[in-house]
Amino acid sequence: MADAPESKMIEMQLGRVIRHDTADRSYIFLQEKGGARSFPIVIGRYEAEEIYRVLTKQDPRRPLTHQLAHAAIESLGAHIARCDIVDLRDNTFFAQLVLSAGGGATTAVVDARPSDAIALALRSGAGIRVAESILEQVRSDESGPDPLPEDPAPPQS
């Protein structure tokens, strides 16, 4: 992602996964490590299934797309260092996979959908980070450096 704004990155962890077997959309909730801030991301059914497979340590008989991507990265001598959610535009999150090889230096930064990047990061045991600026926009709690605004008073009749 070219020219993403620089922002302080916050370590996150997967809080929960809500899968809907009959719907095309599922949800994941990311939670700030050591903090109270959290937020949901709408993801596709197949990405939710992959995340669930990783969490429950299930391996399909043959590689599916995420397993294939993970194997391809590793076979090239690299590993997934982390997933960074770096931007939010028009209600759409943007992420990057940071790949490393050898001595741990960054080898490549690859644009990705957050759901795919999180699925691959979890499969690799890599960290998940979110830009502070995004977290301030989407958080659903009342903690943080800037308290959420109070509900405006109802209009007087």
N, CA, C and O of each residue as an XYZ file, in Angstrom:
628
protein
N       0.860     -1.158      0.000
C       0.000      0.000      0.000
C       0.901      1.214      0.000
O       1.625      1.460      0.964
N       0.858      1.931     -1.023
C       1.735      3.083     -1.171
C       1.253      4.242     -0.317
O       0.059      4.531     -0.239
N       2.200      4.888      0.312
C       1.947      6.120      1.047
C       0.896      6.005      2.141
O       0.119      6.939      2.338
N       0.849      4.872      2.866
C      -0.034      4.776      4.020
C       0.513      5.707      5.093
O       1.726      5.773      5.290
N      -0.359      6.426      5.788
C       0.134      7.362      6.788
C       0.860      6.631      7.909
O       0.438      5.555      8.334
N       1.975      7.231      8.395
C       2.712      6.656      9.509
C       1.872      6.793     10.765
O       1.267      7.837     11.010
N       1.839      5.736     11.556
C       1.070      5.765     12.777
C       1.715      4.834     13.783
O       2.364      3.856     13.412
N       1.537      5.135     15.030
C       1.974      4.234     16.085
C       1.178      2.940     15.942
O      -0.032      2.975     15.717
N       1.854      1.799     16.072
C       1.208      0.506     15.905
C       0.958     -0.114     17.278
O       1.827     -0.087     18.150
N      -0.239     -0.671     17.458
C      -0.669     -1.259     18.720
C      -0.783     -2.770     18.561
O      -1.419     -3.255     17.625
N      -0.165     -3.514     19.481
C      -0.245     -4.977     19.467
C      -1.665     -5.418     19.809
O      -2.266     -4.949     20.776
N      -2.181     -6.325     18.997
C      -3.539     -6.828     19.177
C      -3.503     -8.348     19.260
O      -2.492     -8.981     18.955
N      -4.619     -8.913     19.675
C      -4.788    -10.359     19.650
C      -6.213    -10.669     19.234
O      -7.115     -9.843     19.372
N      -6.396    -11.870     18.724
C      -7.730    -12.289     18.321
C      -8.545    -12.519     19.578
O      -8.174    -13.331     20.426
N      -9.658    -11.803     19.699
C     -10.528    -11.944     20.860
C     -11.537    -13.061     20.684
O     -11.721    -13.890     21.575
N     -12.189    -13.082     19.534
C     -13.160    -14.139     19.246
C     -13.500    -14.146     17.767
O     -13.243    -13.191     17.033
N     -14.086    -15.255     17.363
C     -14.527    -15.448     15.990
C     -16.005    -15.803     16.052
O     -16.409    -16.681     16.815
N     -16.803    -15.123     15.252
C     -18.225    -15.464     15.148
C     -18.460    -15.930     13.725
O     -18.393    -15.149     12.776
N     -18.737    -17.225     13.594
C     -18.955    -17.823     12.272
C     -20.448    -18.006     12.054
O     -21.188    -18.361     12.972
N     -20.872    -17.758     10.831
C     -22.256    -17.982     10.422
C     -22.238    -18.976      9.272
O     -21.792    -18.656      8.169
N     -22.722    -20.175      9.534
C     -22.687    -21.225      8.511
C     -23.566    -20.921      7.313
O     -23.289    -21.389      6.208
N     -24.615    -20.149      7.513
C     -25.555    -19.906      6.417
C     -25.403    -18.527      5.785
O     -26.109    -18.204      4.829
N     -24.497    -17.716      6.304
C     -24.314    -16.359      5.764
C     -22.939    -16.250      5.120
O     -22.033    -17.024      5.427
N     -22.799    -15.291      4.234
C     -21.517    -15.058      3.583
C     -20.557    -14.279      4.479
O     -19.355    -14.236      4.216
N     -21.089    -13.662      5.542
C     -20.253    -12.837      6.412
C     -20.112    -13.474      7.788
O     -21.047    -14.072      8.320
N     -18.927    -13.329      8.340
C     -18.638    -13.710      9.711
C     -17.906    -12.526     10.335
O     -17.687    -11.512      9.672
N     -17.526    -12.649     11.606
C     -16.878    -11.541     12.306
C     -15.708    -12.055     13.124
O     -15.748    -13.154     13.677
N     -14.667    -11.237     13.190
C     -13.615    -11.454     14.165
C     -13.521    -10.199     15.013
O     -13.801     -9.096     14.543
N     -13.129    -10.374     16.254
C     -12.937     -9.252     17.156
C     -11.482     -9.226     17.563
O     -10.950    -10.213     18.070
N     -10.842     -8.094     17.338
C      -9.466     -7.906     17.769
C      -9.472     -7.138     19.076
O     -10.235     -6.187     19.244
N      -8.613     -7.553     20.006
C      -8.516     -6.947     21.331
C      -7.105     -6.471     21.555
O      -6.146     -7.175     21.238
N      -6.973     -5.283     22.097
C      -5.666     -4.727     22.426
C      -4.993     -5.605     23.478
O      -5.600     -5.918     24.502
N      -3.745     -6.005     23.234
C      -2.997     -6.780     24.230
C      -2.750     -5.900     25.437
O      -2.194     -4.808     25.312
N      -3.156     -6.363     26.596
C      -2.940     -5.607     27.821
C      -3.794     -4.359     27.929
O      -3.508     -3.494     28.757
N      -4.823     -4.244     27.124
C      -5.680     -3.062     27.150
C      -7.139     -3.441     26.984
O      -7.482     -4.618     26.872
N      -7.984     -2.437     26.971
C      -9.421     -2.671     26.911
C     -10.025     -2.417     25.538
O     -11.185     -2.755     25.302
N      -9.259     -1.830     24.634
C      -9.829     -1.470     23.339
C      -9.994     -2.700     22.452
O      -9.144     -3.590     22.429
N     -11.100     -2.729     21.728
C     -11.369     -3.838     20.808
C     -12.287     -3.342     19.703
O     -12.907     -2.284     19.811
N     -12.359     -4.132     18.636
C     -13.267     -3.790     17.546
C     -13.492     -5.009     16.665
O     -12.663     -5.918     16.634
N     -14.624     -5.031     15.943
C     -14.909     -6.149     15.043
C     -14.478     -5.828     13.612
O     -14.379     -4.666     13.216
N     -14.228     -6.889     12.856
C     -14.007     -6.786     11.418
C     -14.916     -7.818     10.767
O     -14.932     -8.981     11.169
N     -15.666     -7.393      9.772
C     -16.498     -8.320      8.998
C     -15.582     -9.057      8.032
O     -14.800     -8.437      7.311
N     -15.681    -10.382      8.022
C     -14.855    -11.185      7.118
C     -15.735    -12.199      6.404
O     -16.889    -12.407      6.779
N     -15.190    -12.819      5.389
C     -15.904    -13.836      4.642
C     -15.960    -15.166      5.380
O     -15.181    -15.419      6.299
N     -16.885    -15.997      4.964
C     -17.083    -17.307      5.589
C     -15.819    -18.170      5.487
O     -15.450    -18.836      6.454
N     -15.159    -18.162      4.337
C     -13.998    -19.032      4.133
C     -12.803    -18.599      4.975
O     -12.052    -19.440      5.468
N     -12.627    -17.297      5.139
C     -11.550    -16.798      5.995
C     -11.835    -17.147      7.458
O     -10.926    -17.507      8.206
N     -13.107    -17.038      7.857
C     -13.483    -17.421      9.222
C     -13.229    -18.906      9.451
O     -12.770    -19.303     10.522
N     -13.525    -19.720      8.455
C     -13.268    -21.158      8.570
C     -11.786    -21.438      8.709
O     -11.400    -22.306      9.491
N     -10.935    -20.721      7.966
C      -9.486    -20.911      8.082
C      -9.006    -20.515      9.466
O      -8.210    -21.232     10.071
N      -9.476    -19.386      9.977
C      -9.078    -18.954     11.319
C      -9.513    -19.995     12.340
O      -8.755    -20.315     13.256
N     -10.714    -20.525     12.199
C     -11.211    -21.558     13.100
C     -10.335    -22.818     13.011
O     -10.023    -23.428     14.034
N      -9.937    -23.207     11.790
C      -9.056    -24.378     11.625
C      -7.739    -24.170     12.358
O      -7.238    -25.088     13.007
N      -7.174    -22.963     12.257
C      -5.907    -22.687     12.949
C      -6.107    -22.775     14.451
O      -5.306    -23.397     15.148
N      -7.165    -22.160     14.953
C      -7.405    -22.144     16.398
C      -7.654    -23.535     16.963
O      -7.276    -23.821     18.099
N      -8.279    -24.389     16.187
C      -8.602    -25.746     16.656
C      -7.594    -26.781     16.171
O      -7.787    -27.981     16.366
N      -6.513    -26.311     15.535
C      -5.423    -27.165     15.059
C      -5.912    -28.279     14.128
O      -5.480    -29.427     14.231
N      -6.815    -27.919     13.226
C      -7.314    -28.853     12.219
C      -6.544    -28.635     10.923
O      -6.339    -27.497     10.501
N      -6.124    -29.715     10.298
C      -5.463    -29.620      9.002
C      -6.303    -30.352      7.971
O      -6.638    -31.521      8.165
N      -6.646    -29.689      6.884
C      -7.404    -30.380      5.832
C      -6.527    -31.450      5.170
O      -5.300    -31.387      5.241
N      -7.158    -32.413      4.539
C      -6.416    -33.499      3.881
C      -5.500    -32.967      2.794
O      -4.392    -33.469      2.606
N      -5.964    -31.946      2.074
C      -5.155    -31.315      1.025
C      -5.075    -29.836      1.326
O      -5.990    -29.284      1.937
N      -3.989    -29.170      0.908
C      -3.843    -27.734      1.221
C      -4.943    -26.892      0.574
O      -5.258    -27.045     -0.606
N      -5.505    -26.014      1.369
C      -6.426    -25.006      0.865
C      -5.617    -23.731      0.602
O      -4.400    -23.719      0.788
N      -6.277    -22.682      0.177
C      -5.579    -21.471     -0.273
C      -4.614    -20.904      0.772
O      -3.471    -20.586      0.443
N      -5.057    -20.775      2.019
C      -4.183    -20.192      3.040
C      -3.000    -21.095      3.354
O      -1.890    -20.610      3.572
N      -3.229    -22.409      3.379
C      -2.119    -23.324      3.619
C      -1.121    -23.268      2.458
O       0.090    -23.332      2.669
N      -1.634    -23.150      1.246
C      -0.779    -23.041      0.062
C       0.077    -21.774      0.129
O       1.284    -21.828     -0.109
N      -0.541    -20.641      0.451
C       0.208    -19.380      0.546
C       1.273    -19.476      1.637
O       2.409    -19.046      1.436
N       0.912    -20.033      2.779
C       1.859    -20.176      3.883
C       3.026    -21.071      3.466
O       4.181    -20.738      3.731
N       2.741    -22.191      2.824
C       3.792    -23.107      2.376
C       4.693    -22.453      1.322
O       5.906    -22.663      1.329
N       4.109    -21.670      0.426
C       4.899    -21.000     -0.611
C       5.871    -20.003      0.013
O       7.034    -19.941     -0.387
N       5.412    -19.235      0.976
C       6.282    -18.266      1.657
C       7.436    -18.985      2.337
O       8.593    -18.587      2.200
N       7.120    -20.042      3.067
C       8.164    -20.777      3.781
C       9.127    -21.489      2.835
O      10.326    -21.560      3.107
N       8.606    -22.018      1.717
C       9.486    -22.732      0.786
C      10.472    -21.778      0.107
O      11.502    -22.217     -0.404
N      10.168    -20.489      0.097
C      11.083    -19.489     -0.457
C      12.085    -18.981      0.594
O      12.872    -18.073      0.326
N      12.040    -19.580      1.787
C      12.990    -19.218      2.828
C      12.585    -18.018      3.649
O      13.417    -17.455      4.362
N      11.343    -17.612      3.573
C      10.859    -16.468      4.346
C       9.854    -16.952      5.389
O       9.444    -18.112      5.380
N       9.474    -16.070      6.263
C       8.398    -16.352      7.205
C       7.587    -15.070      7.421
O       8.056    -13.965      7.149
N       6.383    -15.245      7.909
C       5.515    -14.096      8.180
C       5.910    -13.527      9.528
O       5.766    -14.186     10.557
N       6.408    -12.304      9.518
C       6.847    -11.645     10.749
C       5.661    -11.066     11.512
O       5.608    -11.131     12.740
N       4.702    -10.494     10.764
C       3.529     -9.913     11.423
C       2.501     -9.492     10.385
O       2.778     -9.425      9.188
N       1.316     -9.215     10.884
C       0.216     -8.634     10.108
C      -0.017     -7.241     10.669
O      -0.192     -7.078     11.876
N      -0.020     -6.242      9.806
C      -0.303     -4.863     10.213
C      -1.563     -4.386      9.517
O      -1.656     -4.433      8.291
N      -2.529     -3.931     10.290
C      -3.710     -3.287      9.710
C      -3.385     -1.804      9.705
O      -3.269     -1.173     10.755
N      -3.241     -1.257      8.496
C      -2.596      0.047      8.346
C      -3.506      1.186      7.913
O      -3.119      2.351      8.005
N      -4.704      0.872      7.444
C      -5.542      1.955      6.942
C      -7.006      1.560      7.024
O      -7.348      0.378      7.045
N      -7.852      2.557      7.070
C      -9.302      2.400      7.041
C      -9.850      3.509      6.163
O      -9.793      4.688      6.511
N     -10.384      3.106      5.009
C     -10.954      4.068      4.066
C     -12.288      3.558      3.578
O     -12.404      2.390      3.207
N     -13.304      4.412      3.570
C     -14.633      4.054      3.080
C     -15.131      2.771      3.722
O     -15.656      1.891      3.039
N     -14.966      2.664      5.047
C     -15.398      1.495      5.822
C     -14.716      0.204      5.411
O     -15.259     -0.878      5.633
N     -13.534      0.299      4.813
C     -12.773     -0.873      4.401
C     -11.399     -0.812      5.046
O     -10.695      0.193      4.947
N     -11.023     -1.910      5.715
C      -9.706     -2.018      6.323
C      -8.689     -2.477      5.280
O      -9.022     -3.218      4.354
N      -7.450     -2.029      5.442
C      -6.347     -2.417      4.576
C      -5.230     -2.952      5.462
O      -4.923     -2.382      6.509
N      -4.628     -4.053      5.026
C      -3.583     -4.687      5.828
C      -2.349     -4.959      4.983
O      -2.369     -4.875      3.755
N      -1.280     -5.288      5.688
C      -0.031     -5.691      5.058
C       0.544     -6.870      5.824
O       0.485     -6.921      7.052
N       1.103     -7.815      5.078
C       1.884     -8.897      5.667
C       3.342     -8.489      5.571
O       3.818     -8.107      4.502
N       4.043     -8.568      6.675
C       5.471     -8.261      6.685
C       6.200     -9.600      6.701
O       6.037    -10.407      7.616
N       7.011     -9.815      5.662
C       7.756    -11.063      5.515
C       9.222    -10.829      5.847
O       9.775     -9.773      5.542
N       9.847    -11.818      6.472
C      11.260    -11.736      6.831
C      11.961    -13.009      6.390
O      11.339    -14.056      6.214
N      13.251    -12.894      6.219
C      14.076    -14.054      5.895
C      15.430    -13.883      6.553
O      15.819    -12.774      6.918
N      16.130    -14.963      6.698
C      17.490    -14.897      7.230
C      17.543    -14.329      8.631
O      16.945    -14.887      9.551
N      18.246    -13.238      8.804
C      18.478    -12.644     10.111
C      17.313    -11.866     10.677
O      17.485    -11.160     11.671
N      16.147    -11.962     10.094
C      14.983    -11.269     10.616
C      14.723     -9.917      9.997
O      13.765     -9.241     10.372
N      15.555     -9.508      9.057
C      15.324     -8.233      8.387
C      14.081     -8.351      7.502
O      13.791     -9.417      6.958
N      13.360     -7.249      7.368
C      12.179     -7.249      6.506
C      12.601     -7.547      5.078
O      13.478     -6.889      4.517
N      11.962     -8.549      4.506
C      12.244     -8.957      3.133
C      11.246     -8.335      2.176
O      11.611     -7.872      1.095
N       9.976     -8.328      2.582
C       8.921     -7.796      1.718
C       7.737     -7.381      2.570
O       7.503     -7.921      3.651
N       6.999     -6.413      2.061
C       5.730     -5.993      2.650
C       4.689     -6.179      1.553
O       4.798     -5.593      0.475
N       3.676     -7.002      1.837
C       2.700     -7.397      0.833
C       1.312     -6.914      1.258
O       0.872     -7.190      2.374
N       0.627     -6.197      0.373
C      -0.741     -5.771      0.655
C      -1.648     -6.985      0.732
O      -1.484     -7.942     -0.025
N      -2.611     -6.944      1.655
C      -3.515     -8.075      1.845
C      -4.812     -7.594      2.460
O      -4.867     -6.521      3.061
N      -5.853     -8.392      2.308
C      -7.076     -8.141      3.062
C      -6.797     -8.518      4.518
O      -6.072     -9.482      4.764
N      -7.346     -7.794      5.479
C      -7.092     -8.139      6.875
C      -7.445     -9.583      7.217
O      -6.721    -10.232      7.971
N      -8.529    -10.084      6.681
C      -8.932    -11.454      7.014
C      -7.884    -12.465      6.565
O      -7.562    -13.391      7.309
N      -7.352    -12.301      5.362
C      -6.314    -13.204      4.866
C      -5.018    -13.023      5.658
O      -4.370    -14.001      6.033
N      -4.648    -11.770      5.909
C      -3.414    -11.492      6.641
C      -3.480    -12.044      8.063
O      -2.498    -12.600      8.555
N      -4.612    -11.900      8.719
C      -4.775    -12.425     10.080
C      -4.745    -13.945     10.060
O      -4.108    -14.559     10.916
N      -5.422    -14.563      9.099
C      -5.414    -16.030      8.997
C      -3.990    -16.542      8.820
O      -3.597    -17.514      9.466
N      -3.214    -15.897      7.951
C      -1.839    -16.325      7.723
C      -0.950    -16.031      8.939
O      -0.084    -16.837      9.280
N      -1.158    -14.889      9.586
C      -0.370    -14.563     10.774
C      -0.633    -15.580     11.885
O       0.299    -16.025     12.554
N      -1.893    -15.945     12.079
C      -2.212    -16.932     13.107
C      -1.585    -18.281     12.773
O      -1.060    -18.959     13.657
N      -1.639    -18.671     11.510
C      -1.036    -19.942     11.086
C       0.469    -19.923     11.346
O       1.053    -20.961     11.655
N       1.099    -18.763     11.227
C       2.551    -18.632     11.418
C       2.944    -18.350     12.864
O       4.124    -18.408     13.209
N       1.975    -18.049     13.698
C       2.302    -17.645     15.061
C       2.841    -16.231     15.120
O       3.528    -15.868     16.074
N       2.535    -15.426     14.105
C       3.030    -14.055     14.020
C       2.086    -13.089     14.730
O       0.923    -13.411     14.973
N       2.590    -11.920     15.054
C       1.812    -10.909     15.740
C       0.863    -10.155     14.816
O       1.004    -10.165     13.593
N      -0.100     -9.508     15.446
C      -1.074     -8.670     14.744
C      -0.994     -7.287     15.367
O      -1.040     -7.140     16.589
N      -0.873     -6.271     14.513
C      -0.836     -4.891     14.992
C      -1.857     -4.063     14.224
O      -2.198     -4.367     13.081
N      -2.333     -3.011     14.877
C      -3.277     -2.083     14.259
C      -2.763     -0.672     14.507
O      -2.281     -0.357     15.595
N      -2.869      0.159     13.501
C      -2.467      1.559     13.649
C      -3.339      2.234     14.704
O      -4.558      2.066     14.722
N      -2.695      2.994     15.575
C      -3.405      3.720     16.637
C      -4.531      4.571     16.060
O      -5.615      4.646     16.639
N      -4.280      5.208     14.927
C      -5.294      6.077     14.314
C      -6.546      5.283     13.934
O      -7.656      5.805     14.033
N      -6.386      4.050     13.507
C      -7.537      3.206     13.173
C      -8.255      2.791     14.449
O      -9.482      2.847     14.528
N      -7.492      2.381     15.433
C      -8.079      1.938     16.694
C      -8.923      3.035     17.326
O      -9.982      2.757     17.889
N      -8.471      4.261     17.239
C      -9.252      5.373     17.790
C     -10.563      5.584     17.015
O     -11.554      6.031     17.593
N     -10.573      5.272     15.735
C     -11.791      5.449     14.935
C     -12.833      4.376     15.204
O     -14.032      4.654     15.174
N     -12.382      3.136     15.470
C     -13.308      2.007     15.469
C     -13.576      1.392     16.827
O     -14.474      0.558     16.949
N     -12.839      1.768     17.839
C     -12.993      1.085     19.122
C     -14.397      1.252     19.674
O     -15.070      2.258     19.447
N     -14.816      0.222     20.413
C     -16.175      0.212     20.933
C     -16.205      0.304     22.452
O     -17.264      0.127     23.054
N     -15.064      0.577     23.085
C     -14.995      0.684     24.533
C     -14.947      2.157     24.934
O     -15.079      3.046     24.094
N     -14.759      2.396     26.212
C     -14.708      3.778     26.681
C     -13.344      4.160     27.240
O     -13.198      5.217     27.854
N     -12.340      3.303     27.030
C     -11.000      3.610     27.529
C     -10.188      4.276     26.430
O     -10.727      4.671     25.396
N      -8.912      4.394     26.659
C      -8.044      4.926     25.618
C      -7.643      6.354     25.882
O      -8.101      6.970     26.845
N      -6.791      6.881     25.032
C      -6.301      8.232     25.247
C      -7.384      9.293     25.074
O      -7.315     10.357     25.689
N      -8.366      9.014     24.257
C      -9.448      9.963     24.037
C     -10.765      9.277     24.359
O     -11.156      8.343     23.659
N     -11.462      9.723     25.410
C     -12.731      9.075     25.725
C     -13.710      9.225     24.559
O     -13.686     10.213     23.825
N     -14.559      8.228     24.414
C     -15.573      8.311     23.365
C     -16.520      9.466     23.676
O     -16.798      9.732     24.846
N     -17.021     10.157     22.651
C     -17.923     11.274     22.924
C     -19.221     10.790     23.556
O     -19.699      9.689     23.284
N     -19.762     11.631     24.391
C     -21.046     11.316     25.020
C     -22.128     11.439     23.962
O     -21.992     12.191     22.997
N     -23.222     10.677     24.162
C     -24.363     10.816     23.266
C     -24.924     12.219     23.399
O     -25.084     12.714     24.515
N     -25.223     12.870     22.287
C     -25.777     14.213     22.389
C     -27.147     14.165     23.065
O     -27.864     13.168     22.991
N     -27.482     15.252     23.714
C     -28.795     15.328     24.377
C     -29.884     15.240     23.309
O     -29.739     15.784     22.215
N     -30.978     14.545     23.642
C     -32.058     14.464     22.658
C     -32.628     15.846     22.362
O     -32.634     16.720     23.229
N     -33.100     16.038     21.157
C     -33.644     17.368     20.816
C     -34.841     17.717     21.687
O     -35.666     16.864     22.017
N     -34.913     18.970     22.045
C     -36.036     19.463     22.873
C     -37.210     19.797     21.971
O     -37.028     20.407     20.917
N     -38.409     19.405     22.371
C     -39.576     19.733     21.554
C     -40.228     20.994     22.006
O     -41.227     21.415     21.423
